[in-house]
């Protein structure tokens, strides 16, 4: 995905001089896919899963045979003497050794492996929560842009209509068919729209910058979102039944996994009271100058003369064995560790019960907001139709000289407000639905 974006950016850069208006067009699904692929927060969450895989492999490695090798050389500047004038041990000594150890029964390691698997599940759930949050954030930014653009369209249409009214009123005023008050009122009505248009345009720029941040798109790349709020209103018209199942809620699942971690931790502490068994083996290859024991051996054959003929005396002792370690008493340390873990588990259970109630309330509020926004959207759609008809009547009356500029301005303002309210109600529904999906823990795009 990054290569795709870089290619687009390069193409945009090369063609900037020839086509300054070229932009990257994004649908909502495309925006979400890019965010889930390239956003640093999501990447860090995925790397955290990889990190816990390494932690698991570290714990597993303690069950493998451990092999060590060592080499040593020593020079005796003064050798130890058994009696005056009688020393033993060579002056030069070489020692090469190899050691192997194999755990046979280590309960704490087995429990540690189960704990690390649960830690991996916590990391996976955390990454899932990050993706859900990112989907909700991208949706919100995308809907913000659509709302701002649709509001801008409404205001620009209102400005175009008002420009026509100002022009007609100016002609009537010049011909003495309209009062100066009507002409000035029409111009004021038109001027009042300019600050709103400027504000909306700035809002679009900010919303696009936010979306580009989520998608890790360079700031200099221009983007356009595809579609309008009206394209999503079918979702609101179709939605009626909303579930309250919290099975996939990330907060509850994380708390459950943390309780499972504490259970593993409790059992891990208990395994430290169990014996551990390990096998070991060692082989050494030792080279040492022979000692002159001629005086001690009474000058027998093979004494001093034989020793001086050999430079080094080599030997290779081999040792095999098994070791058992039995914990007996640790000053009540483990007992208090168990009490601490059980205390933490009790706290977490209380927090979970409280969180479930709060999330249930949050879901119910989201459903109520969805139903309210749906009703408002249907009502506002009818209001827009009525406002359009009222404006057409007012415009016809004004152009025929039967209506006043105040009536026309009032009808224009009512129409603009109705259109903006209609767009806002669609946005409110879409935002509430995104919040609802996030609370349930759904990754639906």
Secondary structure, DSSP 4 states (H G I P E B T S, - for coil): -HHHHHHHHHHHHHTTTT-TT--EEE-HHHHHHHHHHH-HHHHHHHHHHHHHHHHHHHHHHTTS-EEEEEEEEEE-SS--EEETTEE-S-SEEEEEEEEEEEEEE-HHHHHHHHHHHHHHHHHHHHHHHHHHHHHHHHHHHHHHHHHHHHHHHHHHHHHHHHHHHHHHHHHHHHTTSS-HHHHHHHHHHHHHHHHHHHHHHHHHHHHHHHHHHHHT--TTS-EEE-S-GGGGHHHHHH--------TT-HHHHHHHHHHHHHHHHHHHHHHTTS-EEEEEEEEEEEEEPPP--TTTTTT-TTSHHHHHH-S-EEE--EEEEEEEE-----TTHHHHHHHHHHHHHHHHHHHHHHHHHHHHHHHHHHHHHHHHHHHHHHHHHHHHHHHHHHHHHHHHHHHTTSS-HHHHHHHHHHHHHHHHHHHHHHHHHHHHHHHHHHHHT----
